[in-house]
Structures are given as structure tokens and as C-alpha cells.
């Protein structure tokens, strides 16, 4: 059975009253109830590993670059979820960029979007920018027995920074989530990535020339084999057949 069907099974089970008798009594879910449940639940014990990786790289016209990376991995052996941060930089051999003179106007509402929000705004020439959000779900996989995290542990209220000729990257834990920002040197622009509170946002603003920016937020989920026997699964499916009433 695929994941979507298991999600449906759990949503239906959650809607049943605690006093339901042994005779299975179908209950039709309202749209408002489905809106709250959809995509939020899986069968108990199915998720055995969960991880987040966020990274931003800014490279200017001289070849100078600055990269910030934050990662967290949680499984049954994890005591406390923790983000670990690394910053890296390289020095190019090109001509340093001239001060950016571009001006970007508007876009005030981009910071108040819900869900996944991505934007790239540029007032310069020869720039490239990519925003990516990847969700990788692996079924019947195995989580690593011992997770080795690299980098500096990030605590609430703290900001970890890194510098290079390309600019400064700062990573902080704010508002129950993670925030990564880059302020490019020579007024070339800035980047802000955030995840938390049910939202993922990626915004890039470029005011100079010949810059290359890459933003990535990656969510990795490993799901194990379900523990239901074939007989139990078949019984559950037989009970669910009566729920598909006319009109659905």
C-alpha cells in the first residue's frame, strides 16, 4: 500500500469516536476537518529518521564565495534535536566587483507569505540565482545507527557567522525555526532563507552584476516497514470499502 493510502487510513481512524462499537460505523469527514488533517499524519512508527539541511552560497564576479550550511538529523537514538552549522569560503582571482548601484523597489508582501515562498529580484546584469526546496521520502529504508553531526551546535538566540570577500553569512535560531542570511560585500545584494512555523521562505535580492546565488532547503524522511500483517491490512481495507459513498 502506498503512503497516500496510509495517510487516508489514519485520517479516517482519527475521526472515529472513542466509544465506537465493534461494528465499524463509517463517518464522512467534512472539508474543514480534512484541511486540518491532510498531510500531517502517518501510521505510528513509520517514520524512523527525519532530517533538514539548509544551505546558501553566494559567489561574486571575482570568484570569491561564502557558504553557510545547517543540518539536523533525528532518529530513535537522538536525545535532543540540534542544528549544526558550518561556514566555508573561497577566494577568487578575478577583479573585485564594483559597488552595486541597482535599486529594487516593491515586494514588501513577500515576507508575509504562508507555506513555501520563493522570490528572486535583480537590478543588475549577468546574475544567476536558484531557489530549491527538496523533500525526499525513502520507504523501507534504514536510519543510521549513530549519527555524526559536524559543525558548531546552534542554540536558541545565538547567531553563527562566517566572512569572506563575497560577504557575510549568518545563521540563527529564531521564532522556533532556522534563519540563514547573506549580506554580500560591495552592495551586491542579500539573501534570506527561513524554515519554521509551518513556513519555508527563500528570497534573493541582487543589486550588482555577475553574481551567482544558490539556496537549498532539503527535508529528508526515512520510513520503515509497517508492522501490520497482510491479514490485518486486508481486514482494514475491507472495512474502508464502505466509506466511499456516492458523490465522492
Secondary structure as GFF3:
##gff-version 3
##sequence-region A 1 248
A	DSSP	alpha_helix	3	14	.	.	.	ID=ss1
A	DSSP	alpha_helix	31	37	.	.	.	ID=ss2
A	DSSP	beta_strand	47	59	.	.	.	ID=ss3
A	DSSP	beta_strand	65	75	.	.	.	ID=ss4
A	DSSP	beta_strand	84	90	.	.	.	ID=ss5
A	DSSP	three_ten_helix	108	112	.	.	.	ID=ss6
A	DSSP	beta_strand	116	122	.	.	.	ID=ss7
A	DSSP	beta_strand	128	139	.	.	.	ID=ss8
A	DSSP	beta_strand	152	153	.	.	.	ID=ss9
A	DSSP	beta_strand	159	164	.	.	.	ID=ss10
A	DSSP	beta_strand	167	174	.	.	.	ID=ss11
A	DSSP	beta_strand	177	184	.	.	.	ID=ss12
A	DSSP	three_ten_helix	185	187	.	.	.	ID=ss13
A	DSSP	beta_strand	189	196	.	.	.	ID=ss14
A	DSSP	beta_strand	199	206	.	.	.	ID=ss15
A	DSSP	beta_strand	212	223	.	.	.	ID=ss16
A	DSSP	alpha_helix	230	240	.	.	.	ID=ss17
A	DSSP	three_ten_helix	241	243	.	.	.	ID=ss18
###
